[in-house]
Amino acid sequence: METVTLWRPVGPVELELIKKSGMKEFPPRLPDQPIFYPVLSEDYAVRIARDWNVSRDGAGYVTSFEVLRTFLAAYAPQDAGGQALREYWIPAEELEKFNAAIVGKIVVTKAFEHEQNDIERPDQSQLQGN
């Protein structure tokens, strides 16, 4: 069973929904979110979590997870501004199938937050890395 490591930057609300799933799946997309965007590098996920989620949501988290290579074969990685900024575009209606292709648990690898904010950080048991 061959897998591919992907990353997903999330805000605090999405992280709470992931926790409610037992760290096993991503929540359904909202009506204005027709595509789910997992990214191909941790660096790209860090940029989004740190530079976008923190300013918008007060905190940003980088998640890492393994997906079956056979599932991803149906999708081509997309360049979102260069070779270093690559992501998969998974239609929202296919997110349930994507979640079923996740092997193991979703892990929080990095957390970023405004210094002045008093927000809940992920459990240390769920946080690896920095």
Phi and psi in degrees as GROMACS dihedral restraints (atoms count N, CA, C in turn):
[ dihedral_restraints ]
;  ai    aj    ak    al  type     phi  dphi    fc
    3     4     5     6     1   -91.7    20    10
    4     5     6     7     1   134.7    20    10
    6     7     8     9     1  -123.8    20    10
    7     8     9    10     1   165.1    20    10
    9    10    11    12     1  -122.4    20    10
   10    11    12    13     1   134.8    20    10
   12    13    14    15     1   -83.6    20    10
   13    14    15    16     1   128.7    20    10
   15    16    17    18     1  -126.4    20    10
   16    17    18    19     1   165.8    20    10
   18    19    20    21     1  -129.6    20    10
   19    20    21    22     1   156.0    20    10
   21    22    23    24     1  -146.0    20    10
   22    23    24    25     1   119.4    20    10
   24    25    26    27     1   -78.3    20    10
   25    26    27    28     1   135.9    20    10
   27    28    29    30     1  -137.9    20    10
   28    29    30    31     1   157.9    20    10
   30    31    32    33     1   -94.3    20    10
   31    32    33    34     1   179.7    20    10
   33    34    35    36     1   -61.7    20    10
   34    35    36    37     1   -36.5    20    10
   36    37    38    39     1   -67.1    20    10
   37    38    39    40     1   -47.1    20    10
   39    40    41    42     1   -64.8    20    10
   40    41    42    43     1   -37.1    20    10
   42    43    44    45     1   -62.3    20    10
   43    44    45    46     1   -40.7    20    10
   45    46    47    48     1   -61.6    20    10
   46    47    48    49     1   -39.7    20    10
   48    49    50    51     1   -67.6    20    10
   49    50    51    52     1   -36.6    20    10
   51    52    53    54     1   -64.4    20    10
   52    53    54    55     1   -43.7    20    10
   54    55    56    57     1   -58.5    20    10
   55    56    57    58     1   -41.2    20    10
   57    58    59    60     1   -62.8    20    10
   58    59    60    61     1   -22.8    20    10
   60    61    62    63     1   -86.0    20    10
   61    62    63    64     1     2.7    20    10
   63    64    65    66     1    79.0    20    10
   64    65    66    67     1    22.9    20    10
   66    67    68    69     1    64.3    20    10
   67    68    69    70     1    34.9    20    10
   69    70    71    72     1  -115.6    20    10
   70    71    72    73     1   -14.8    20    10
   72    73    74    75     1  -155.4    20    10
   73    74    75    76     1   159.7    20    10
   75    76    77    78     1   -92.0    20    10
   76    77    78    79     1   145.7    20    10
   78    79    80    81     1   -71.5    20    10
   79    80    81    82     1   158.7    20    10
   81    82    83    84     1   -57.2    20    10
   82    83    84    85     1   150.7    20    10
   84    85    86    87     1   -72.6    20    10
   85    86    87    88     1   152.7    20    10
   87    88    89    90     1   -76.9    20    10
   88    89    90    91     1   162.8    20    10
   90    91    92    93     1   -55.1    20    10
   91    92    93    94     1   -31.1    20    10
   93    94    95    96     1   -90.5    20    10
   94    95    96    97     1    13.7    20    10
   96    97    98    99     1  -123.5    20    10
   97    98    99   100     1    79.7    20    10
   99   100   101   102     1   -74.9    20    10
  100   101   102   103     1   -11.5    20    10
  102   103   104   105     1  -133.5    20    10
  103   104   105   106     1   141.1    20    10
  105   106   107   108     1  -100.6    20    10
  106   107   108   109     1   129.9    20    10
  108   109   110   111     1  -117.2    20    10
  109   110   111   112     1    82.3    20    10
  111   112   113   114     1   -77.3    20    10
  112   113   114   115     1   146.1    20    10
  114   115   116   117     1  -110.1    20    10
  115   116   117   118     1   160.9    20    10
  117   118   119   120     1   -93.2    20    10
  118   119   120   121     1    -5.6    20    10
  120   121   122   123     1  -139.2    20    10
  121   122   123   124     1   145.9    20    10
  123   124   125   126     1   -65.1    20    10
  124   125   126   127     1   -36.4    20    10
  126   127   128   129     1   -58.8    20    10
  127   128   129   130     1   -43.9    20    10
  129   130   131   132     1   -63.7    20    10
  130   131   132   133     1   -43.3    20    10
  132   133   134   135     1   -63.0    20    10
  133   134   135   136     1   -39.5    20    10
  135   136   137   138     1   -60.7    20    10
  136   137   138   139     1   -46.2    20    10
  138   139   140   141     1   -56.1    20    10
  139   140   141   142     1   -45.5    20    10
  141   142   143   144     1   -68.7    20    10
  142   143   144   145     1   -47.4    20    10
  144   145   146   147     1   -61.7    20    10
  145   146   147   148     1   -45.0    20    10
  147   148   149   150     1   -75.3    20    10
  148   149   150   151     1   -44.3    20    10
  150   151   152   153     1   -92.2    20    10
  151   152   153   154     1   -25.3    20    10
  153   154   155   156     1  -107.5    20    10
  154   155   156   157     1   -57.4    20    10
  156   157   158   159     1   -62.6    20    10
  157   158   159   160     1   -40.6    20    10
  159   160   161   162     1   -62.4    20    10
  160   161   162   163     1   -46.5    20    10
  162   163   164   165     1   -69.3    20    10
  163   164   165   166     1   -31.4    20    10
  165   166   167   168     1   -85.8    20    10
  166   167   168   169     1   -41.8    20    10
  168   169   170   171     1  -115.3    20    10
  169   170   171   172     1    -4.1    20    10
  171   172   173   174     1    87.9    20    10
  172   173   174   175     1   -13.8    20    10
  174   175   176   177     1  -159.9    20    10
  175   176   177   178     1   153.3    20    10
  177   178   179   180     1  -141.4    20    10
  178   179   180   181     1   142.7    20    10
  180   181   182   183     1  -129.5    20    10
  181   182   183   184     1   144.7    20    10
  183   184   185   186     1  -104.3    20    10
  184   185   186   187     1   125.5    20    10
  186   187   188   189     1  -109.9    20    10
  187   188   189   190     1   151.3    20    10
  189   190   191   192     1  -129.6    20    10
  190   191   192   193     1   146.3    20    10
  192   193   194   195     1  -163.6    20    10
  193   194   195   196     1   161.8    20    10
  195   196   197   198     1  -106.7    20    10
  196   197   198   199     1   136.1    20    10
  198   199   200   201     1  -126.0    20    10
  199   200   201   202     1   141.7    20    10
  201   202   203   204     1   -58.4    20    10
  202   203   204   205     1   128.5    20    10
  204   205   206   207     1   -59.0    20    10
  205   206   207   208     1   -37.0    20    10
  207   208   209   210     1   -61.7    20    10
  208   209   210   211     1   -35.0    20    10
  210   211   212   213     1   -68.6    20    10
  211   212   213   214     1   -45.7    20    10
  213   214   215   216     1   -69.3    20    10
  214   215   216   217     1   -17.6    20    10
  216   217   218   219     1   -59.9    20    10
  217   218   219   220     1   -22.8    20    10
  219   220   221   222     1   -79.4    20    10
  220   221   222   223     1    -6.0    20    10
  222   223   224   225     1  -125.3    20    10
  223   224   225   226     1   142.7    20    10
  225   226   227   228     1  -100.4    20    10
  226   227   228   229     1   133.4    20    10
  228   229   230   231     1   -59.0    20    10
  229   230   231   232     1   141.0    20    10
  231   232   233   234     1  -109.4    20    10
  232   233   234   235     1   141.8    20    10
  234   235   236   237     1   -85.8    20    10
  235   236   237   238     1   125.4    20    10
  237   238   239   240     1  -112.1    20    10
  238   239   240   241     1    46.5    20    10
  240   241   242   243     1   119.5    20    10
  241   242   243   244     1    21.0    20    10
  243   244   245   246     1   134.3    20    10
  244   245   246   247     1   167.1    20    10
  246   247   248   249     1   -60.2    20    10
  247   248   249   250     1   -31.7    20    10
  249   250   251   252     1   -79.1    20    10
  250   251   252   253     1   -11.8    20    10
  252   253   254   255     1  -115.6    20    10
  253   254   255   256     1    75.7    20    10
  255   256   257   258     1  -113.6    20    10
  256   257   258   259     1   144.9    20    10
  258   259   260   261     1  -151.0    20    10
  259   260   261   262     1   159.4    20    10
  261   262   263   264     1   -95.2    20    10
  262   263   264   265     1   146.2    20    10
  264   265   266   267     1  -110.3    20    10
  265   266   267   268     1   102.3    20    10
  267   268   269   270     1  -103.2    20    10
  268   269   270   271     1   117.2    20    10
  270   271   272   273     1   -57.3    20    10
  271   272   273   274     1   141.5    20    10
  273   274   275   276     1   -54.1    20    10
  274   275   276   277     1   -36.3    20    10
  276   277   278   279     1   -71.0    20    10
  277   278   279   280     1    -8.7    20    10
  279   280   281   282     1  -106.3    20    10
  280   281   282   283     1     7.1    20    10
  282   283   284   285     1   -64.3    20    10
  283   284   285   286     1   -35.9    20    10
  285   286   287   288     1   -61.0    20    10
  286   287   288   289     1   -41.5    20    10
  288   289   290   291     1   -66.9    20    10
  289   290   291   292     1   -39.3    20    10
  291   292   293   294     1   -59.8    20    10
  292   293   294   295     1   -49.0    20    10
  294   295   296   297     1   -58.2    20    10
  295   296   297   298     1   -38.1    20    10
  297   298   299   300     1   -66.8    20    10
  298   299   300   301     1   -22.3    20    10
  300   301   302   303     1   -89.0    20    10
  301   302   303   304     1    -2.7    20    10
  303   304   305   306     1   -74.5    20    10
  304   305   306   307     1   130.8    20    10
  306   307   308   309     1  -105.6    20    10
  307   308   309   310     1   122.7    20    10
  309   310   311   312     1    82.6    20    10
  310   311   312   313     1  -156.2    20    10
  312   313   314   315     1  -105.9    20    10
  313   314   315   316     1   157.4    20    10
  315   316   317   318     1   -80.7    20    10
  316   317   318   319     1   131.6    20    10
  318   319   320   321     1  -120.3    20    10
  319   320   321   322     1   135.7    20    10
  321   322   323   324     1   -82.7    20    10
  322   323   324   325     1   121.5    20    10
  324   325   326   327     1  -102.4    20    10
  325   326   327   328     1   -26.2    20    10
  327   328   329   330     1  -148.7    20    10
  328   329   330   331     1   149.9    20    10
  330   331   332   333     1  -133.3    20    10
  331   332   333   334     1   136.7    20    10
  333   334   335   336     1  -131.5    20    10
  334   335   336   337     1   139.8    20    10
  336   337   338   339     1  -154.6    20    10
  337   338   339   340     1   158.8    20    10
  339   340   341   342     1   -63.3    20    10
  340   341   342   343     1   137.4    20    10
  342   343   344   345     1   -61.6    20    10
  343   344   345   346     1   -32.7    20    10
  345   346   347   348     1   -80.4    20    10
  346   347   348   349     1   -18.0    20    10
  348   349   350   351     1   -74.5    20    10
  349   350   351   352     1   142.5    20    10
  351   352   353   354     1  -109.5    20    10
  352   353   354   355     1    77.0    20    10
  354   355   356   357     1  -111.1    20    10
  355   356   357   358     1   159.9    20    10
  357   358   359   360     1   -75.8    20    10
  358   359   360   361     1   129.4    20    10
  360   361   362   363     1   -89.0    20    10
  361   362   363   364     1   157.4    20    10
  363   364   365   366     1   -61.6    20    10
  364   365   366   367     1   152.8    20    10
  366   367   368   369     1   -54.2    20    10
  367   368   369   370     1   140.6    20    10
  369   370   371   372     1   -58.0    20    10
  370   371   372   373     1   -30.6    20    10
  372   373   374   375     1   -68.0    20    10
  373   374   375   376     1   -20.2    20    10
  375   376   377   378     1   -99.5    20    10
  376   377   378   379     1    -8.3    20    10
  378   379   380   381     1  -105.7    20    10
  379   380   381   382     1   121.1    20    10
  381   382   383   384     1  -120.8    20    10
  382   383   384   385     1   157.3    20    10
  384   385   386   387     1    84.0    20    10
  385   386   387   388     1  -144.2    20    10
